[in-house]
Amino acid sequence: MTSIAKYNADHLYGLEVGTATIIKEIARGGMAIVFLAFQRTLKRQIAVKILPRILLTAKSADLFQREAEAAAILSHPNIIPVYEVGQTDDFLFFTMQLVQGQTLGYYMTIAKKNPIPSKHILPVKFTLNMLIQVLDALNYAHSQDIVHQDIKPGNIMLEKHTKRPLVMDFGIVQILNRKDEDKPAIRGTPLYMPPEQILSQKVDGRADIYAVGIMLFQMLTVSLPLPAFTSKTDLLKHKLLSKNGFFSEKLSAVNPRIDPDMDRILDKAIAYDRAQRYPSCQDFKADLEQYLNKNT
């Protein structure tokens, strides 16, 4: 067994895990599987995330444990809550709220396929309101000394009816007051990673600010004005070399409906030097709220 993609989970159906019974698989990530389950004690459907021991290394077990620990201490209306953490002879697991909805990435893909050109991107007001909530959640996580380190559209769930955003998957978080004995490794998604994360330097909340800035640009344009690259490694190299700005054009140039004030906000959020970025998610959020009140 070499990967989670090849793991046959059929034997887990009907298994009791903590206070829940596994019903069916609903998703797979890079290191774990998410199942629909029924929590017997409270008679409700929940999600169970497991990491099979057969796939465990010391590093992956530590990362999974960190995800559970980090998420379990966070209580915020825009963060998916964790209920229970545990392990069996076969796997590590934690249970969490089951969210009925789709990821932000799904909605962005659907928008780009809309036959009406003006609807190829998500509405500006919707975009800003959603990211303001995400920034509030991240600001709270940072106050608990937790940095997400992998903010991207695929890690933001939108509830089906309310469209409330929920941050999920703290799988590679760094708990800032914990010292790592191992040499840092590059973890994250290339497009959303700031230079310091690419260089395996110690990161703080400004890494998440950078990622939200990239998402903001991405949500307000049909196609990101990226430099030419042929691989993920090439993309990372471009990021490190583009000290004067990773994108070839400003957002207001590729989307005329956006006021140039947004360029200033984005430039500050995704500055190469983290010292030039917003010092906190609260500051980033305040500028988005001001822009929203002025332009929508």
C-alpha positions as CSV (number, residue, x, y, z in Angstrom):
1,M,0.0,0.0,0.0
2,T,1.6,3.3,-1.1
3,S,-1.1,5.8,-1.2
4,I,-4.5,6.8,0.2
5,A,-6.0,6.6,-3.4
6,K,-5.4,2.8,-3.5
7,Y,-6.7,2.1,0.0
8,N,-9.9,-0.1,0.0
9,A,-12.2,1.2,2.7
10,D,-15.1,-1.1,2.1
11,H,-14.4,-3.1,5.3
12,L,-14.9,0.0,7.4
13,Y,-18.6,0.4,6.5
14,G,-20.7,-0.3,9.6
15,L,-17.7,-0.1,11.9
16,E,-18.2,1.7,15.3
17,V,-15.7,4.5,15.7
18,G,-15.9,6.3,19.0
19,T,-19.6,7.2,19.4
20,A,-20.3,6.9,15.7
21,T,-21.0,4.2,13.1
22,I,-19.4,4.6,9.6
23,I,-22.0,4.6,6.8
24,K,-20.1,5.5,3.6
25,E,-17.1,7.3,2.1
26,I,-17.7,10.8,1.0
27,A,-14.2,12.2,0.2
28,R,-10.5,11.5,0.0
29,G,-7.6,13.9,0.6
30,G,-3.9,13.7,0.3
31,M,-3.5,11.6,3.5
32,A,-7.0,10.8,4.9
33,I,-10.5,9.6,4.0
34,V,-13.7,11.3,5.1
35,F,-16.8,9.2,5.9
36,L,-20.4,9.9,6.5
37,A,-21.3,8.5,10.0
38,F,-24.1,8.3,12.4
39,Q,-23.5,9.5,16.0
40,R,-25.5,7.2,18.2
41,T,-25.4,9.3,21.4
42,L,-26.9,12.4,19.8
43,K,-28.7,10.7,16.9
44,R,-27.2,12.8,14.2
45,Q,-25.1,12.5,11.0
46,I,-21.5,13.6,11.3
47,A,-18.3,13.2,9.4
48,V,-15.4,10.9,10.4
49,K,-11.9,11.5,9.1
50,I,-9.4,8.6,9.3
51,L,-5.8,8.0,8.5
52,P,-5.1,4.3,8.0
53,R,-2.1,3.1,10.1
54,I,-0.8,1.1,7.1
55,L,0.0,4.4,5.5
56,L,1.5,6.0,8.6
57,T,4.9,7.4,8.9
58,A,6.1,9.3,11.9
59,K,5.6,12.5,9.9
60,S,2.1,11.8,8.6
61,A,0.9,10.6,12.0
62,D,2.2,13.8,13.6
63,L,0.5,16.0,10.9
64,F,-2.8,14.2,11.4
65,Q,-2.6,14.5,15.2
66,R,-1.9,18.2,14.8
67,E,-4.9,18.7,12.5
68,A,-7.1,17.1,15.2
69,E,-5.6,19.0,18.1
70,A,-5.6,22.3,16.3
71,A,-9.2,22.1,15.0
72,A,-10.5,20.7,18.3
73,I,-9.5,23.9,20.3
74,L,-11.0,26.3,17.7
75,S,-14.6,27.5,18.2
76,H,-15.8,29.9,15.6
77,P,-18.9,30.1,13.4
78,N,-16.7,29.9,10.2
79,I,-14.6,27.0,11.3
80,I,-15.8,23.4,11.1
81,P,-15.9,22.1,14.7
82,V,-14.3,18.8,15.8
83,Y,-16.2,16.6,18.2
84,E,-14.0,13.7,19.1
85,V,-10.4,12.5,18.6
86,G,-9.2,8.9,18.9
87,Q,-7.4,5.9,17.4
88,T,-7.9,2.2,16.8
89,D,-5.5,-0.6,15.9
90,D,-6.1,0.2,12.3
91,F,-6.3,4.0,12.1
92,L,-6.3,7.4,13.7
93,F,-9.5,9.4,13.5
94,F,-11.5,12.4,14.5
95,T,-15.2,13.3,14.1
96,M,-16.5,16.6,13.0
97,Q,-19.6,18.5,11.9
98,L,-21.1,17.2,8.6
99,V,-21.5,20.2,6.2
100,Q,-24.1,20.0,3.5
101,G,-22.6,22.0,0.6
102,Q,-19.8,22.4,-1.8
103,T,-16.3,23.9,-1.7
104,L,-15.6,27.4,-2.9
105,G,-13.5,25.8,-5.7
106,Y,-16.6,24.0,-7.0
107,Y,-18.6,27.3,-7.2
108,M,-15.7,29.0,-9.0
109,T,-15.5,26.2,-11.5
110,I,-19.3,26.4,-12.2
111,A,-19.1,30.2,-12.6
112,K,-16.4,29.9,-15.3
113,K,-18.6,27.5,-17.2
114,N,-21.6,29.9,-17.2
115,P,-22.7,30.6,-20.8
116,I,-23.2,34.3,-19.9
117,P,-19.7,36.0,-20.0
118,S,-20.6,38.5,-17.3
119,K,-21.2,35.7,-14.8
120,H,-17.9,33.9,-15.4
121,I,-16.8,35.2,-12.0
122,L,-18.5,35.3,-8.6
123,P,-20.3,38.6,-7.7
124,V,-18.0,41.1,-6.1
125,K,-20.3,41.7,-3.1
126,F,-20.6,37.9,-2.5
127,T,-16.8,37.5,-2.8
128,L,-15.9,40.2,-0.4
129,N,-18.6,39.2,2.2
130,M,-17.4,35.6,2.1
131,L,-13.7,36.4,2.4
132,I,-14.4,38.9,5.2
133,Q,-15.9,36.0,7.2
134,V,-12.9,33.8,6.3
135,L,-10.5,36.5,7.5
136,D,-12.5,36.7,10.8
137,A,-12.1,33.0,11.3
138,L,-8.4,33.1,10.5
139,N,-7.9,36.1,12.8
140,Y,-9.4,34.0,15.6
141,A,-7.2,31.0,14.8
142,H,-4.1,33.2,14.7
143,S,-5.1,34.5,18.2
144,Q,-4.8,30.9,19.3
145,D,-1.3,30.6,17.8
146,I,-2.5,28.5,14.9
147,V,-1.7,29.1,11.3
148,H,-3.6,27.2,8.6
149,Q,-0.9,27.2,5.9
150,D,-3.1,25.7,3.2
151,I,-5.8,28.2,2.6
152,K,-7.3,27.7,-0.9
153,P,-10.8,27.4,-2.5
154,G,-10.8,23.6,-1.9
155,N,-10.5,24.2,1.8
156,I,-13.4,26.6,2.1
157,M,-16.8,24.9,2.3
158,L,-20.0,26.8,1.6
159,E,-23.2,25.6,3.3
160,K,-25.8,24.6,0.8
161,H,-28.6,27.0,1.8
162,T,-26.9,29.9,3.7
163,K,-23.6,29.9,1.7
164,R,-21.8,30.5,5.0
165,P,-18.1,29.8,4.5
166,L,-16.4,27.3,6.7
167,V,-12.7,26.9,6.9
168,M,-11.6,23.2,7.0
169,D,-8.6,21.0,6.8
170,F,-6.0,22.2,9.3
171,G,-3.9,19.3,8.2
172,I,-0.6,21.1,7.9
173,V,-1.0,23.7,10.6
174,Q,1.9,24.9,12.6
175,I,1.2,25.4,16.3
176,L,3.4,28.3,16.9
177,N,4.3,27.6,20.5
178,R,5.5,24.0,19.7
179,K,9.1,23.4,18.7
180,D,9.7,21.1,15.7
181,E,12.7,18.8,15.9
182,D,12.6,17.8,12.3
183,K,13.9,20.0,9.5
184,P,11.0,22.1,8.0
185,A,9.6,20.8,4.7
186,I,7.6,22.5,2.0
187,R,3.9,21.9,2.5
188,G,1.0,23.6,0.9
189,T,-0.4,24.4,-2.5
190,P,2.0,26.2,-4.8
191,L,-0.3,29.0,-6.2
192,Y,-1.3,30.1,-2.7
193,M,2.1,29.7,-0.9
194,P,4.0,32.9,0.1
195,P,7.8,33.0,-0.6
196,E,8.7,32.3,3.1
197,Q,6.7,29.1,3.0
198,I,8.3,28.0,-0.3
199,L,11.7,28.6,1.4
200,S,10.7,26.5,4.4
201,Q,11.1,29.4,6.7
202,K,9.1,29.8,9.9
203,V,5.7,31.2,9.0
204,D,3.1,33.2,10.8
205,G,-0.4,34.5,10.1
206,R,0.8,36.6,7.2
207,A,1.2,33.3,5.2
208,D,-2.6,32.9,5.4
209,I,-3.1,36.6,4.5
210,Y,-1.1,36.0,1.3
211,A,-3.2,33.0,0.4
212,V,-6.5,34.9,1.0
213,G,-5.1,37.6,-1.3
214,I,-4.4,35.2,-4.1
215,M,-7.9,33.8,-3.7
216,L,-9.4,37.3,-3.8
217,F,-7.6,38.0,-7.1
218,Q,-8.6,34.6,-8.5
219,M,-12.3,35.1,-7.6
220,L,-12.5,38.5,-9.3
221,T,-11.0,37.5,-12.6
222,V,-11.7,34.9,-15.3
223,S,-8.1,34.0,-15.7
224,L,-5.2,34.9,-13.4
225,P,-2.4,37.0,-15.2
226,L,0.3,34.4,-14.4
227,P,3.8,34.2,-15.8
228,A,4.4,31.2,-18.1
229,F,5.3,28.1,-16.2
230,T,5.5,24.4,-17.1
231,S,5.4,22.6,-13.7
232,K,4.7,23.3,-10.0
233,T,8.4,23.5,-9.4
234,D,8.6,26.1,-12.2
235,L,5.7,28.1,-10.6
236,L,7.5,28.1,-7.2
237,K,10.7,29.4,-8.8
238,H,8.7,32.2,-10.6
239,K,7.3,33.2,-7.2
240,L,10.7,33.5,-5.6
241,L,12.1,35.5,-8.6
242,S,9.1,37.8,-8.9
243,K,10.0,40.2,-6.1
244,N,8.3,43.2,-7.9
245,G,5.0,41.4,-8.2
246,F,4.0,37.8,-9.0
247,F,1.2,38.8,-11.4
248,S,1.9,40.4,-14.8
249,E,-1.1,42.8,-14.5
250,K,-3.2,44.6,-11.9
251,L,-6.6,43.3,-11.1
252,S,-8.3,46.5,-12.2
253,A,-6.6,46.0,-15.6
254,V,-8.0,42.5,-16.2
255,N,-11.4,43.3,-14.6
256,P,-12.5,46.9,-15.4
257,R,-15.4,46.6,-13.0
258,I,-12.9,46.6,-10.1
259,D,-11.9,50.0,-8.6
260,P,-8.1,50.6,-8.5
261,D,-8.5,50.8,-4.7
262,M,-8.6,47.1,-4.8
263,D,-5.1,47.0,-6.4
264,R,-3.7,48.7,-3.3
265,I,-5.4,46.2,-1.1
266,L,-4.2,43.2,-3.1
267,D,-0.6,44.5,-3.4
268,K,-0.5,44.7,0.4
269,A,-2.0,41.3,1.0
270,I,0.3,39.5,-1.4
271,A,3.5,41.5,-1.0
272,Y,6.7,39.4,-1.5
273,D,8.1,40.7,1.8
274,R,5.8,39.7,4.6
275,A,6.8,42.8,6.5
276,Q,5.0,44.8,3.8
277,R,1.8,42.7,4.1
278,Y,-1.1,43.4,6.5
279,P,0.1,42.7,10.0
280,S,-3.2,40.9,10.8
281,C,-6.3,39.4,9.2
282,Q,-8.3,42.0,11.1
283,D,-6.5,44.8,9.2
284,F,-7.0,43.1,5.9
285,K,-10.7,42.5,6.8
286,A,-11.2,46.2,7.7
287,D,-9.9,47.4,4.2
288,L,-12.2,44.9,2.5
289,E,-15.2,46.2,4.5
290,Q,-14.3,49.7,3.6
291,Y,-14.0,48.9,-0.1
292,L,-17.3,47.0,0.1
293,N,-19.1,50.0,1.7
294,K,-17.7,52.4,-0.8
295,N,-18.1,50.4,-4.0
296,T,-21.1,48.1,-3.7
